[in-house]
Amino acid sequence: MNDLIVETSSELEAKVPAVVAMASALTVSTAEQYTGAADTLKEIKSARDAVNDFFDPMVKAAFQAHKVTVAKKKALSDPLDFAEGIVKRKLLDYRTEQERIAEEQRRKLQAEADERARRERAEKEAEAAKQRAIEAEASAKAEKARQDAEQASAAERKKLLAQAAAAEKKAEAANAKAETQTEAAQMVAPAPVIHVASSAPKVAGLQTRKTWKAKVTDMPAFIAYAASAHIEWLSVNQQALDQYAKALRGAVKVPGCEFYEEANLSSSRR
């Protein structure tokens, strides 16, 4: 037991403020005041021991009762947690498999729809190219017929000019068809986005939440990126750093880190 005999909490409640007031009123500017402050520190220690002597048995008893109650609860709740985990895993496995099947079906249907749109566009583009070829051939024939007409006799010239006119008409018709097919190809709409719902049923009170998370797979690369772009992602292991400082006592320089000594007072009632 300590020298400060306190039997009730009301006596403690009276003693402690007096000790705090004594500490607050202290001035330490001479050797004598320093010694007196050290004695006050011993009184604080004695008062603290009295508080501990009074409350620790009650705290210990309450803590033991808490431990017993928590252990009894845990003995029953842990199996339930285990059972809940089993059921949730099976539900999630089923839902995941159904979503995989739905996604596979969606990809298949989307590919088919995309292919139909591609074929329709390709057919119209091919028809446009065919008409362009007809146009080019007819235009060439018309040009040749007109050139030949310049060197031909009057009767032959008339015939060649008629052929040139017919070829030009054919070229114009082919051009019109090519323009129509080109526009039609451009008007072919992209395949619609296909959606396939999962076959997993909706159950009242059961919800699936998907949360994006991250894990570091390359620490040096991650640190380099975070240091340049997201310094808030990095945190210092202060305990490990303090142990390093204690072991080396500042003998090694670490960029961006300062090693220093911090003084702390300890006291006893002696």
KAZINOR-V561826 format. One record per backbone hydrogen bond with DSSP energy under -0.5 kcal/mol. NH is the residue of the N-H (numbers start at 0). CO is the residue of the C=O. If there is no record, write none. Layout:
nh=NH co=CO
nh=NH co=CO
This chain:
nh=4 co=2
nh=5 co=3
nh=11 co=7
nh=12 co=8
nh=13 co=9
nh=14 co=10
nh=15 co=11
nh=16 co=12
nh=17 co=13
nh=18 co=14
nh=19 co=15
nh=20 co=16
nh=21 co=17
nh=22 co=18
nh=23 co=19
nh=24 co=20
nh=25 co=21
nh=25 co=22
nh=28 co=26
nh=33 co=29
nh=34 co=30
nh=35 co=31
nh=36 co=32
nh=37 co=33
nh=38 co=34
nh=39 co=35
nh=40 co=36
nh=41 co=37
nh=42 co=38
nh=43 co=39
nh=44 co=40
nh=45 co=41
nh=46 co=42
nh=47 co=43
nh=48 co=44
nh=49 co=45
nh=50 co=46
nh=51 co=47
nh=52 co=48
nh=53 co=49
nh=54 co=50
nh=55 co=51
nh=58 co=54
nh=59 co=55
nh=60 co=56
nh=61 co=57
nh=62 co=58
nh=63 co=59
nh=64 co=60
nh=65 co=61
nh=66 co=62
nh=67 co=63
nh=68 co=64
nh=69 co=65
nh=70 co=66
nh=71 co=67
nh=72 co=68
nh=73 co=69
nh=74 co=70
nh=75 co=71
nh=75 co=72
nh=76 co=72
nh=77 co=73
nh=79 co=75
nh=80 co=76
nh=81 co=77
nh=82 co=78
nh=83 co=79
nh=84 co=80
nh=85 co=81
nh=86 co=82
nh=87 co=83
nh=88 co=84
nh=89 co=85
nh=90 co=86
nh=91 co=87
nh=92 co=88
nh=93 co=89
nh=94 co=90
nh=95 co=91
nh=96 co=92
nh=97 co=93
nh=98 co=94
nh=99 co=95
nh=100 co=96
nh=101 co=97
nh=102 co=98
nh=103 co=99
nh=104 co=100
nh=105 co=101
nh=106 co=102
nh=107 co=103
nh=108 co=104
nh=109 co=105
nh=110 co=106
nh=111 co=107
nh=112 co=108
nh=113 co=109
nh=114 co=110
nh=115 co=111
nh=116 co=112
nh=117 co=113
nh=118 co=114
nh=119 co=115
nh=120 co=116
nh=121 co=117
nh=122 co=118
nh=123 co=119
nh=124 co=120
nh=125 co=121
nh=126 co=122
nh=127 co=123
nh=128 co=124
nh=129 co=125
nh=130 co=126
nh=131 co=127
nh=132 co=128
nh=133 co=129
nh=134 co=130
nh=135 co=131
nh=136 co=132
nh=137 co=133
nh=138 co=134
nh=139 co=135
nh=140 co=136
nh=141 co=137
nh=142 co=138
nh=143 co=139
nh=144 co=140
nh=145 co=141
nh=146 co=142
nh=147 co=143
nh=148 co=144
nh=149 co=145
nh=150 co=146
nh=150 co=147
nh=151 co=147
nh=156 co=152
nh=157 co=153
nh=158 co=154
nh=159 co=155
nh=160 co=156
nh=161 co=157
nh=162 co=158
nh=163 co=159
nh=164 co=160
nh=165 co=161
nh=166 co=162
nh=167 co=163
nh=168 co=164
nh=169 co=165
nh=170 co=166
nh=171 co=167
nh=172 co=168
nh=173 co=169
nh=174 co=170
nh=175 co=171
nh=176 co=172
nh=177 co=173
nh=178 co=174
nh=179 co=175
nh=180 co=176
nh=181 co=177
nh=182 co=178
nh=183 co=179
nh=184 co=180
nh=185 co=181
nh=186 co=182
nh=187 co=183
nh=187 co=184
nh=202 co=200
nh=205 co=202
nh=206 co=204
nh=208 co=206
nh=210 co=208
nh=221 co=217
nh=222 co=218
nh=223 co=219
nh=224 co=220
nh=225 co=221
nh=226 co=222
nh=227 co=223
nh=228 co=224
nh=229 co=224
nh=229 co=225
nh=232 co=229
nh=233 co=230
nh=237 co=235
nh=240 co=236
nh=241 co=237
nh=242 co=238
nh=243 co=239
nh=244 co=240
nh=245 co=241
nh=246 co=242
nh=247 co=243
nh=248 co=244
nh=250 co=247
nh=256 co=253
